[in-house]
Amino acid sequence: MGVFRFFRRAQWDDERANELEDYLAHERDDNIARGMTPDEAAHAAWRKLGSPTRIREEIYEMNTIPFLDALWQDLRY
C-alpha cells in the first residue's frame, strides 16, 4: 500500500462501498430477471456477496500499516 493511499483511505473506502452497492444492485436485477420477487432477489444477492460492511472492514485491515495507523490516530486526536 502506498503512503498517499494510506492517507486517502476514506476516499478508497467510499469507492469500495459504491462498488459493493453496484454489485448488489446488478445481482438483485439478475435475480429478478430469473423470476424472484424483489425481496427474495435482494436477500439472495446479499447472501451471495456476504456482508458489505465486513468486506469493507477486511479491505481496510489489509490496507493498514499498524504503526502508521496508530500514529495517525494519535496525531488526529
N, C-alpha and C positions, 0 to 999 in steps of 0.2 A: 504494500500500500504506500502510495506516495505521501509525502508530508503535506502537500497542498490539499490532497483529498481528505487527509485526516481532519483538517480544519474546516472542510466544507461538507462534513458528514450529514448535516441537516438537509442540505440540498440533495445529496445522494439518497438519503432516506425517503425524501418526498418523491423522487423519481422511482425508486423501487416500489413504494406504495402505489403509485399510479400504474406501474406495470402489473402489479398483482391484481389491482382492481380491473384493469383491462382484460387480463387473463380470465378472471372470474366472469366478467360480462360476456366474453366470447364463448366460454364453456357453457354458461347458462343459456345463451342463444342457441347453441348447438343442441343442447338437451331439449329445449322447447321444440326445435325443428324435428327432433326424434319422437315427439309426441308427449313429453312430460308436461305437467302443469307448471306454471311459473315458480310456485313454491318448491315443488319437487326438484325442478331444474336447478334452482339456486342452492338447495341443500346438497344435491349430487355434485355440483361444481365445487362447493366448499369442501366436501369430503374428499374429492379427488386431489385438490390442492393441499389441503390442510389449513391450519390457522395462519392467515396472512400476518397477524401480529407476531406469532412465534417465528415465522420465516424472516421477518424484518429484524427481530431480535438476534437471530443467528447470523444474519448478514452483518449487523452492527458489531457483534462479538468477533467475527472473522476479520473485520477491518479496524480492530482496536489494537493499539500498542499500549499495554497496561501502564507502563511508566509514563508515557506521554498523556494518556487519558487522565491519570490521577493528577499529574502536574497541571494539565489544562483546567480540570475541575477546581483545583486549589487556586489557580490564578483568577478564575472567574469569580470564585467566592470572595 
